[in-house]
Amino acid sequence: MEFASPFDDDRRLEARRIPIGDDHALMLVRDVTQLNRLLTMRQDFVANVSHELRTPLTVVVGYLETMSSEDLDMDTVRELLAKLESPTSRMRALVDDLLLLSRLEASPQPADDELDPIDMATVIRGCVAEAKVLSEGRHRFTVTCDRSVRLLGVENEIYSTTLNLLTNAVRYSPDGGAISVSWARTGAAATLSVTDEGIGIAPEHLQRITERFYRVDLAKSRVRGGTGLGLAIVKHVLKRHRSALQVRSELGRGSTFFCEFPAAQLQLTDKDQQEAS
């Protein structure tokens, strides 16, 4: 039997009666609040994955059924094949992000000998180039990078984090909006930040934006694209690098996503210059 705790309505208890011999019984009561929460998370996760896959799969099935017609000419077949690229790419991106997130959640903190000094200027330059492709010239990008400090980390994970933050800024910024990315010393630490002039995030959403598949605006999520896993990936990458995602946001004015890395995660170089573009 499951019931609410008499001392705390938010906690759930489970009671079991276990017979012992003919005349005795053991009453076992345990707190199942966390177990129920995990079960709910699992159910939500399965439901979300199913929902995210159903739409592109429906599109693919529809096109394949059309292509099975014997009356189609080759030009129409080629046109339909081209239209299959978008839903299949979306499914592939979702599966790739799910596998990456699963690996990050199961991986321990990287050992010191697994960390490489990362030239953040190179990482940021590559991520901005990819973000510009997604933007298609609709946004203005500004980069500021302190090349005197490198980050000790796993480069492909830091690249993924930076790219996720930038692509989010592109998706949620209006045409003509400015997007800036910065890598700078902040005392003994260093901070990576991405600032946009987008729609902003209401305070009640800020604590949940790193949850898997959480969408601030469900109605427009399909239009903006993405898998809904980007910030969850960012959260776990930063945790593996002794950092955490922080957000400053104002509705209608934009957001700044930033993370601070401690001195132990940094390596100073002989270069003492700011790279800006």
DRENVOLO-135587 format. One line per 4 residues: number of its first residue (from 1); for each residue x, y, z of C-alpha. Coordinates in Angstrom, 3 decimals. Example, Ala and Ser with C-alpha at 12.3 -4.5 7.8 and 13.67 -1.06 7.14 Angstrom:
BEGIN
1> 12.300 -4.500 7.800 ~ 13.670 -1.060 7.140
END
This chain:
BEGIN
1> 0.000 0.000 0.000 ~ 1.305 3.469 -0.898 ~ 0.300 6.648 0.925 ~ 1.425 10.186 1.714
5> 3.662 10.685 4.730 ~ 1.752 12.036 7.749 ~ 4.652 14.440 8.363 ~ 5.236 15.656 4.773
9> 2.584 15.572 2.039 ~ 5.278 15.685 -0.659 ~ 6.794 12.365 0.416 ~ 5.322 8.992 -0.524
13> 5.616 5.921 1.681 ~ 5.024 2.278 0.876 ~ 3.872 -0.204 3.552 ~ 4.142 -3.977 3.244
17> 2.948 -6.646 5.674 ~ 5.158 -9.724 5.689 ~ 3.782 -12.770 7.595 ~ 6.227 -14.461 9.985
21> 4.964 -17.802 11.157 ~ 1.340 -18.235 12.190 ~ 1.014 -15.527 14.820 ~ 3.399 -12.725 13.799
25> 3.912 -10.295 10.949 ~ 6.544 -7.740 10.029 ~ 5.341 -4.321 8.893 ~ 7.884 -2.747 6.515
29> 7.550 0.940 5.604 ~ 9.908 2.634 3.176 ~ 10.184 6.028 1.491 ~ 9.500 5.609 -2.254
33> 9.484 9.313 -3.167 ~ 12.751 9.194 -5.100 ~ 11.865 5.863 -6.719 ~ 8.554 7.276 -7.961
37> 10.324 10.352 -9.252 ~ 12.795 8.201 -11.210 ~ 9.994 6.066 -12.627 ~ 8.156 9.203 -13.739
41> 11.331 10.548 -15.366 ~ 11.796 7.273 -17.236 ~ 8.199 7.286 -18.448 ~ 8.491 10.923 -19.540
45> 11.766 10.161 -21.322 ~ 10.267 7.266 -23.298 ~ 7.203 9.354 -24.147 ~ 9.354 12.286 -25.298
49> 11.629 10.142 -27.464 ~ 8.599 8.475 -29.026 ~ 7.028 11.861 -29.706 ~ 10.212 13.316 -31.213
53> 10.649 10.320 -33.532 ~ 7.004 9.945 -34.529 ~ 6.787 13.122 -36.630 ~ 9.808 12.543 -38.893
57> 8.953 8.849 -39.183 ~ 5.432 9.736 -40.312 ~ 6.890 12.028 -42.984 ~ 9.307 9.338 -44.189
61> 6.565 6.710 -44.352 ~ 4.330 9.095 -46.289 ~ 7.003 9.799 -48.897 ~ 7.874 6.107 -49.224
65> 4.231 5.237 -49.799 ~ 4.046 7.887 -52.507 ~ 7.219 6.574 -54.132 ~ 5.769 3.077 -54.307
69> 3.359 4.281 -56.996 ~ 4.231 2.922 -60.434 ~ 3.023 6.140 -62.114 ~ 5.864 8.338 -60.818
73> 8.492 9.636 -63.229 ~ 12.157 9.858 -62.222 ~ 12.071 13.632 -61.683 ~ 9.302 13.236 -59.088
77> 11.183 10.376 -57.407 ~ 14.318 12.534 -57.140 ~ 12.249 15.377 -55.686 ~ 10.756 13.068 -53.051
81> 14.177 11.637 -52.199 ~ 15.476 15.165 -51.631 ~ 12.569 15.846 -49.264 ~ 13.508 12.770 -47.216
85> 16.780 14.395 -46.195 ~ 15.258 16.711 -43.568 ~ 13.298 14.134 -41.494 ~ 16.072 11.536 -41.691
89> 18.661 14.125 -40.629 ~ 16.448 15.063 -37.700 ~ 16.170 11.436 -36.568 ~ 19.920 10.932 -36.935
93> 20.641 14.077 -34.889 ~ 18.257 12.895 -32.171 ~ 19.850 9.442 -31.980 ~ 23.368 10.960 -31.961
97> 22.441 13.333 -29.119 ~ 20.789 10.530 -27.125 ~ 23.913 8.372 -27.437 ~ 26.177 11.275 -26.454
101> 24.017 12.173 -23.463 ~ 23.892 8.541 -22.329 ~ 27.684 8.287 -22.556 ~ 28.200 11.536 -20.628
105> 25.816 10.501 -17.851 ~ 27.606 7.165 -17.431 ~ 31.156 8.520 -17.659 ~ 33.207 9.348 -14.562
109> 35.103 12.594 -14.128 ~ 37.962 12.536 -16.662 ~ 41.372 11.815 -15.154 ~ 44.101 14.459 -15.381
113> 45.948 12.486 -18.066 ~ 42.798 12.544 -20.215 ~ 42.717 16.335 -20.300 ~ 44.357 18.303 -23.095
117> 45.098 22.046 -23.232 ~ 42.367 23.407 -25.512 ~ 42.930 26.498 -27.646 ~ 39.521 28.107 -27.125
121> 40.100 30.553 -29.981 ~ 40.224 27.616 -32.410 ~ 37.152 25.992 -30.835 ~ 35.139 29.212 -30.919
125> 36.186 29.981 -34.491 ~ 34.971 26.570 -35.664 ~ 31.687 26.810 -33.741 ~ 30.956 30.318 -35.041
129> 31.551 29.089 -38.600 ~ 28.946 26.344 -38.075 ~ 26.529 28.758 -36.396 ~ 26.816 31.127 -39.356
133> 25.742 28.310 -41.672 ~ 22.637 27.779 -39.529 ~ 22.027 31.541 -39.364 ~ 22.194 31.935 -43.164
137> 23.338 35.533 -42.760 ~ 20.427 36.558 -40.519 ~ 22.542 37.439 -37.448 ~ 25.635 39.450 -36.540
141> 28.411 37.592 -34.691 ~ 31.057 39.065 -32.398 ~ 33.933 37.085 -30.875 ~ 36.253 38.094 -28.029
145> 38.881 35.590 -26.947 ~ 41.772 35.761 -24.487 ~ 44.421 33.499 -26.011 ~ 46.641 33.725 -22.929
149> 44.647 31.017 -21.172 ~ 43.740 27.526 -22.320 ~ 41.161 25.180 -20.893 ~ 42.235 21.734 -19.704
153> 39.527 19.415 -20.916 ~ 38.155 16.991 -23.490 ~ 38.151 19.047 -26.678 ~ 35.275 17.386 -28.528
157> 33.036 17.827 -25.460 ~ 33.927 21.513 -25.066 ~ 33.371 22.003 -28.810 ~ 29.921 20.399 -28.482
161> 29.081 22.650 -25.531 ~ 30.136 25.840 -27.314 ~ 28.285 24.853 -30.487 ~ 25.102 24.004 -28.575
165> 25.107 27.405 -26.878 ~ 25.672 29.198 -30.182 ~ 23.034 27.262 -32.139 ~ 20.531 27.946 -29.346
169> 21.309 31.658 -29.657 ~ 20.700 31.494 -33.415 ~ 17.407 29.620 -33.065 ~ 15.982 31.987 -30.458
173> 17.219 35.312 -31.880 ~ 15.290 37.462 -34.354 ~ 16.676 38.285 -37.778 ~ 19.295 41.028 -37.503
177> 20.028 40.205 -33.868 ~ 23.552 40.279 -32.456 ~ 25.200 37.189 -30.983 ~ 28.454 37.500 -29.062
181> 30.729 34.782 -27.698 ~ 33.505 35.436 -25.219 ~ 36.343 33.547 -23.553 ~ 37.940 35.723 -20.884
185> 39.864 35.685 -17.627 ~ 37.759 36.450 -14.563 ~ 40.216 36.702 -11.712 ~ 41.896 33.324 -11.256
189> 39.140 31.636 -13.277 ~ 38.020 31.919 -16.897 ~ 34.535 32.311 -18.316 ~ 32.930 31.161 -21.549
193> 29.797 33.138 -22.411 ~ 27.306 33.442 -25.258 ~ 24.971 36.441 -25.364 ~ 22.016 36.957 -27.696
197> 19.271 39.509 -28.320 ~ 16.591 36.840 -28.453 ~ 13.180 36.335 -26.878 ~ 14.545 35.784 -23.375
201> 13.484 33.205 -20.791 ~ 10.918 33.707 -18.036 ~ 12.256 33.117 -14.490 ~ 10.003 30.099 -13.908
205> 11.700 28.227 -16.769 ~ 15.331 28.854 -15.815 ~ 15.595 25.939 -13.368 ~ 14.331 23.454 -15.970
209> 16.002 24.411 -19.244 ~ 18.731 21.776 -18.845 ~ 16.181 18.956 -18.531 ~ 15.988 16.553 -21.455
213> 13.375 17.637 -24.031 ~ 12.249 20.617 -21.950 ~ 10.936 23.359 -24.252 ~ 10.186 26.910 -23.123
217> 7.948 27.436 -26.153 ~ 6.370 24.153 -27.264 ~ 4.308 25.791 -29.990 ~ 7.373 27.016 -31.903
221> 9.845 24.231 -31.055 ~ 9.297 22.450 -34.378 ~ 9.979 25.639 -36.342 ~ 13.190 26.414 -34.458
225> 14.521 22.876 -34.765 ~ 16.971 21.143 -32.483 ~ 16.584 17.886 -30.590 ~ 15.677 19.308 -27.171
229> 18.815 17.707 -25.703 ~ 21.413 20.426 -26.302 ~ 21.392 22.078 -22.881 ~ 21.189 18.693 -21.127
233> 24.404 17.765 -22.942 ~ 25.955 21.107 -21.966 ~ 25.034 20.486 -18.309 ~ 26.786 17.108 -18.176
237> 29.867 18.235 -20.106 ~ 30.353 21.178 -17.742 ~ 29.893 18.957 -14.701 ~ 32.738 16.775 -16.021
241> 34.874 19.918 -16.279 ~ 34.173 21.269 -12.759 ~ 31.776 23.912 -13.996 ~ 28.041 24.584 -14.306
245> 25.769 26.433 -16.708 ~ 24.437 29.786 -15.498 ~ 21.911 32.031 -17.221 ~ 20.982 35.694 -17.058
249> 17.875 36.471 -19.063 ~ 15.263 39.143 -19.569 ~ 12.084 38.599 -21.556 ~ 12.154 40.447 -24.849
253> 15.784 41.544 -24.440 ~ 17.848 38.372 -24.658 ~ 19.955 35.982 -22.620 ~ 23.525 35.305 -21.571
257> 24.571 31.690 -21.040 ~ 27.896 31.413 -19.248 ~ 30.099 29.000 -17.337 ~ 33.136 29.637 -15.170
261> 36.083 27.260 -15.048 ~ 38.295 27.208 -11.926 ~ 42.031 27.860 -11.980 ~ 42.755 24.122 -11.636
265> 41.091 23.622 -15.033 ~ 43.232 26.232 -16.800 ~ 46.673 26.537 -18.345 ~ 48.340 29.900 -18.898
269> 50.342 30.441 -22.077 ~ 52.981 32.926 -23.190 ~ 50.428 34.656 -25.395 ~ 48.998 37.813 -23.853
273> 46.518 39.049 -26.390 ~ 42.844 39.515 -27.049 ~ 41.455 38.158 -30.285 ~ 38.321 39.916 -31.438
277> 36.233 39.734 -34.569
END
